[in-house]
Amino acid sequence: MNETSSNAATAAPPEQEVLFHIRGLNKKFDLGHLTVYALRDVDLDIYRGEYLSVMGPSGSGKSTLFNMIGALDRPSSGEIRVAGHDLTRLQPRELAYFRGNHIGYVFQSYNLIPSYTAIDNVALPLLFSGVPYDQAVVRSKEVLGQVGLGNRMTHRPGEMSGGQQQRVAIARALANHPAILLADEPTANLDTKTGEEIIDLMAKLSREDGVTVVSATHDHKMLAASDRILWIKEGRVDRLQLRADLDIEIGGVH
């Protein structure tokens, strides 16, 4: 284990349970005679209930790391353990079950079905999991209320603002009681005020409901709400720091 990886694995909030235990993670692509590494020797622990922001330039490996954590892709080598189970050894059907029952995804483009109401958009993952429609509706109303949309449940995406649509997307991600919420640039398409509301909402989910939030972002306001910040550079963990150890100001991080 290199020094940077060791620091990344151990820079942690005290007395928290490890949710994801990642060691020696590599993802490479063979392009003819050239081998390109998207991830290289990544060691990382993600803690239950923490808010982790992931920073890095385009092509740094952020999306690849997200795909590994979210069980959307397999590494070339290494291990990803969740509650003692190594995701790299699971069969496709087992991975699909893991994704459906433990991971919630939030994207910057919302990915809502325009003809569906907020309730029906949120109910989709529940229905795919075999939950009866009546129960799915009850749960959908519950999480829509949780994200502050109790009065917009029957509205369709075209009848809502961008911030409200992102709240529907977050509610949908929470429908199956996931242990971890993966958010990819969730404030990128929002104005400053609405973006702050979404950041506050995700921080509240982490703080009060114990949801582990991992967010890829370039938004320094999101860093201020985080417990830890992970920097990825050229497929490696560049640094991992506690929020309390950073001096975050408008326009930069010191």
Secondary structure, 3 states (H helix, E strand, C coil): CCHHHHHHHHCCCCCCCEEEEEEEEEEEEEECCEEEEEEEEEEEEEECCCEEEEECCCCCCHHHHHHHHCCCCCCCEEEEEECCEEHHHCCHHHHHHHHHHHEEEEECCCCCCCCCCHHHHHHHHHHHCCCCHHHHHHHHHHHHHHCCCCCCCCCCHHHCCHHHHHHHHHHHHHCCCCCEEEEECCCCCCCHHHHHHHHHHHHHHHHHHCCEEEEECCCHHHHHHCCEEEEEECCEEEEEEEHHHCCEECCEEC
